[in-house]
């Protein structure tokens, strides 16, 4: 007797995550695995991977709803969706930004899992700084000023130094 497609994909998913050394744990929903991908700009991207009856879905939080320049952020997301493979930027009900993807169970292999996770990591990591600069420039400037006034490190803000001159982000 052969395994169900969902069971086959669950086994493949765990093998792929273990083989790549990606930290993961069971999620709260049936068939869910929560994996943590390490990045450079966005240090950690948490991905919910759910093996359903017909598909493997992936959902990863990127940033919370922007404080400012909301239309510019949304335009940036739509423009960048055309460059993504197997995933897309999406907005949650509260305006938070996510990456989402879905594969039919029949298409899931070790290679497609690796490609899906690679796409999520690349998109989350490469979009993080530009999205923060667009959606949170004022907060970043305030944080920089607060830290420098107290002699604290601004090392993790150095990627946003261009925002200090007051020019619009973009």
N, C-alpha and C positions, 0 to 999 in steps of 0.2 A: 504494500500500500504506500502511495506517495504522500509526501507532506503537503499540507495546504499551502497555497501561495503566500499567505500571511506568515505562516510558521517559517517557511523557507527564507523570506525576506528578513524576519527577526533574527534568524541565525546569521545570515549574511551581514546584517547591520552590526551585530555584536562582534563578529569576526573582523569586519573592516575597522571599527573603532579600536578594538584591542590591537590589531595589527599596526595601526598608525600611532598607537600610544596616546590616543585621545581619551581624556577623563570623561566618564559617563556614569549615569546612574538611572535607575528606573524613575519614570515620571509619575505624576498623580493619576493620569488616565490610563485605561487599558491600552496596551500596545505602544506606550510612549517611552522613549529613551531621551534623556536630557544630556547633551554633550557640551563640553566647554572647549572652544577653539582659542588658541593663543595667537594674538596678533601683535603688531608693533605700535600702531596708533590707537586703536581700540584694543586695549590689552587683553580683554576677554570677551568673546562673543558666545553667548549661551544659545544653543539651538535645540528646539523641541522637535524630535523626530517621531512621527506617529505612524505605525503600521496599521492601516485600516483594512477594511474588507476588500477594497479595490485599488488602493494607492498608498504610497509612502509620501507623507507630507513633511515639510520642513518649515519651521517658523523661527526667526531669530530677531530679537530686539536690537535695534540700531541706536536710536536716540529718542528721548522723550519729545513731546510736542514742542516745537520751537517757540521761543518767547517773542521773536520779532521776525520780520521779513518772511512771513508764512507763505505768501504767494511765490516768492523767489525760491524758497526751499522746495515747494511742491513742483515748480517748474524744473528745478535741478533734478529732482527725483524722476520726473517723467522723461527728461532728456537722457538720463543715465540708464533708464530701463531698457532702452534700445541696445545697449552695449552688453547686457547681462545674458548669461547662458543658463537656462533652466530655472531661473529664479526671477523675481521682480520685487521692486520696492512697493510697499503697501502702507496704508494708514490704518491704525486702530481707531476704535470709536472715540477715543479721547485725543486723537491727533498724533499719538506716538508713531514713530516710523519703524517698520519691520521689513525684513526680507522674507519672502514666502516662495515656496516651490512645491511641486507635486509631480510624482512619477507613477505611472501605472505599475502595479506589482510585477507584471510580466516583463517590464523593462529593467527591473532592478537587478544589478550585478555588483560585484566588488568595484568594478571600474565606474559604474554610474554613481554609486555611493561616494566614492572618492571625488569624482567630478562635482557632485552636488555640494559636498562639504567644502571643496576648494573654491567653488563659486561663491558660497556664502561667506567664507573667510575673506576672500579677496575683496568682495563688494563691501562688506562691513568695515574692513580695515581701511580701504582706500577712500571711502566716502566719509569717514568719521570726522576728520579735521575740516574738510570743506563744509560739511553740514553744520558743525559747531560754529564755524566762523560766520556762516550765513544766519543761523537761527539764534545764536547766543552771544553776539559780538559785545553787546553792552555788559552782560554778566562777566564775560572774559576780561574786559577792561577793568571792571570793578574788582575782580579777583586779583588781577595783576597789581593794581594800585594798593589793595589791602596787604598783599604779601610784601611788596617792596617797602611799604611804610613800616612794616614790622621786621624788616631784614630777613624775611623768610625766602626760601628757594622758589624760583619761578621756572625751574628746569622743565617741568612737564607742561609749561605754557609757552615755551620758546617757539613752537610751531605757529603761534598766534601773534608773534611780535609785530607783524605787519598791521595788526588792528590798532596799535597804539597811536598811530599818526592821525586817526580820526577818519581816514578814507573809508568809504563803504566796502564791506567784504564782498568777495565775489570771484 
